[in-house]
Amino acid sequence: MTTRRKAAAPAKSKPATLKIAQINHVTTMVKDTARAMKFYHDLLGIKQIQSQVPNVNITWLQLDNGVMVHLIETPDAPAKPSNIHHAFEVVNLEETKKLLEDAGYPSARGGVRYDGQAYFFINDPDGNSVEFCTKSGYAPAPPRP
């Protein structure tokens, strides 16, 4: 009598991992593009670039590092839930906070993360949450609980 062995299950291979190069763009829903441009372009200094799609409701902006901000005009602004946000890393957090407060955008909340990254949030003209932060290691890190 011959005993048949069960065939061994094929070894599971590790799934392929994508290699993400960088963030390409973030989108922000706005009710009034002209008002939003006073904030994102005039105050924050994000330059406007030529649109790359045939949609007049999207205004294209771009940071110096190439990351884009797309302002999408819609009556549904701001984005919900309210914890949706994008963050801009800045060189001088205190100067940024003062400039924004002087322009009528008070800090909603802020602090220092466990890696020493300082941050604060404001609301843009449409009520979207926008974070401004430093690199990690900027401030003494609080102890972990």
C-alpha positions, 0 to 999 in steps of 0.5 A: 500500500502506498501512502500519498503525501499531501502536496505542500502548500505553496509558500506565500510570497511577500506582497509587493511594496509600492515606492511612493516618491512624494505627495503630488497634491492635496485638494481643498474644497472652497466656496469662493475661489477668489476669497480662498486665493487671498488666503492661499496665494496672497497670504501663504504665498503659494503660487498659482500655476496653469490648470492641467484639466478642463475643469474651471472649478479647480484652481491649481497652486504649487509650492516651491518643492513642486507639491500642488494644492488644488482649490475645488470650488463647490457649495459643499465646502468645507470638507467633512469630517472636520478632522480632514486637513493638510499640513504645511511645514514652515521654517519659523513657526512663531513668525507664521503664527503671528502673521496668520493671527495678524491677518485674522486667522487665530490658532485653534489648537497646537502643541508639540508631538512626541518627536519634537514637532511643534504645530498649530491649526487654523481654519481657512476662510471656508472653515477647512482645517489647516495645520502649520508645523515644524520638522521633527526635533524642533522643540523638546519632546513631551514624555510619552504617557 
